[in-house]
Amino acid sequence: MIHGLHKLTGLPPDEVRVAIERTPRLQRYNKMADLLIDSRLDGLMPPEHRSEVRAKLAGPLRYELGALTRYEAPNGDPKKLDGLGREFSARAIRNVGRELEWIESDYRRAVDPESAHLQKFLQSPGGTVAGAGARGAAAAAGGAAAAAPVTSLSRRLDRFRPADGPSRS
């Protein structure tokens, strides 16, 4: 598990191990998710999305690693249980890695310079970006075509927002 998180976060294995060991057992899945968020999504993800993204990333870890509690060392052989642990850990890392890649790519698309400029334009008062002048007015004229990517982007990001939380459009 430590090695897989090391590869996903880019943090030294000892730093990953110490961070997890210093965390109370009930919070370790969240800590693992926080390590992933801090190393891969820092600066991409708005802070208000953290708890939702943490839950998304902790889910595969909790599902796979939590399933190990149902097993005992087969025939009293701890090596067999160790093998199961490696198998479940590898699956957990694979699944959380996929989820992380998907979330990261969604946020990277969200901060694409063209999309960011367009989103900034659409969110500005009066429909013009400060200092954009004629460029802003020209962009507003093509509004329907330009708004489509931002609207679909907003819908994709809505899945990260709490249902009762504020909405950015």
N, C-alpha and C positions, 0 to 999 in steps of 0.2 A: 504494500500500500504506500509506504514511504517513497519507494523508488518511482512508482507511478505518479504520485503527486509532485515529486521532484521534477520529473520530465514535463508535466503539464504547467507547473508554475515557473520553472527555471530557477527555483531557490535551491540552495545546497541541501542535500538529504538530511544533514544534522540539524539544520534550521527547521525543516519540516517536522522532523521527529520531536524536537524540543517543544515546538509550538503545540503539537498535538498532545504530548505528554503533560504539559503544564495546564491543559484545559480539562475541566471536570468531565468525567465520562459522558454525562448526559448531553454535553454541548460539543462533543468532538466532531460530529458530522457537520454542524454549523461552522466550526472552526476550519475544517477542511474546505468547505465552500468559501469561507472568508479568504482563505489563502489564495484560492483560485480567482476570486473577485479582485483582490488587491493586486495580484500579479498580472492579470490579463485584461481586466475591465476598468482599471483605474484611469480616469480621465475620459472614458468612453460612455460610461453609464451614469445617469443622474443619481445623486445620493438617495433620492426618494424611492428608487427602484430596488435598493439593496435587499430589503427583506424578502421581496418577491423573487428576486434572482437567487438569493441564498436558498430559499425553499426549493427552487427548481434544481439547483445543483446538489443540494443535500439529499434530495429524493433518491437518485440512483445509488448513492452511497448507503443510505439507510436501508433501502430495499435489499441490496445484495449482501452487505455486511451484517445486517440485522438477521438475515436468514441463517447465519452461522450459529446462532444461539440454539437452534433446533437440533444441533448435532453434538454428539459426544465422540470421544476417540473410539473409532471402530475397533472392537476386540482389545481395547485398552492400549492401542498403538497410537501414541501422540503424533508420529510421523504422518499417519494417514489423515489425521485432523489438520495437520500443518499443510498438507497437500490441498485439502478442501479450502483452507484459508487462502492459499495462493490463487486457487481457481476462482473463488468468489471475489477476491480483491482485484484480480485481472479483469473480470467482467465489470466490476464497479468502476474501475478506472476507464475502461473502454466506453461505458455508457455515459459517465460524467464528462468524459472528453468530447464525445459527440454533442452532448447538450451544450457544453461550453463553446465549442466551435460554432454551433448554430447561433447562440446568443451573441457571441463576439462578432460574427459576421453581420448580424442584424444591426448591432450598434455601429459597426464600422460603416455600413451603408448609410446609417442615419447621420453620420458626421462627414459623409462625402462632401467635398467643398461645394459642388453644384447644388446638392440637396440642401446643405446648410444655408447657402445664400438664398435659395428659393424659400426655404422655411422662414428665414429671418424676414424676408420681404413680405410674406403672407401674414406674419404675426405682427408686423409693424403697424402703428396707428395710421389710419388714412390710406393704407395700402402702399406706402412708399417707404423704402429704407432711407434712414437719415442720410442725406448727402447723395442719394442716388439720382435725384432730379428726373431728367428726361429718360434715363435708363429705367428707372423704377416705373414711370408711366408706360413706357414701351412694354415692359414685362407684364404690367397689369393688363394691357390690351390683349396679350396672349394668355390671359389668366386661366381659362378653362383647361387648356392643354398643359400649362405649367403646373397647375394645382394637382393634377392627377397623381404624380409620383409622391408628392408630400402627403396627400390624403391616404394613399395605400400604405405609405410608410407609417403614418400615424396609427392606422388600423393594426399594423403588425406590432407596433410598440405598445398598443393598448393591452396586449396580453400580459405585459409586465406591470401594469398599474393595478393597484388594489381596486376592486369594484366600486368602493365608496370614495375613492381618492379623486383628486383634481385631474382634469383631463387637459392635455395640451393638444391643440389642433392647429 
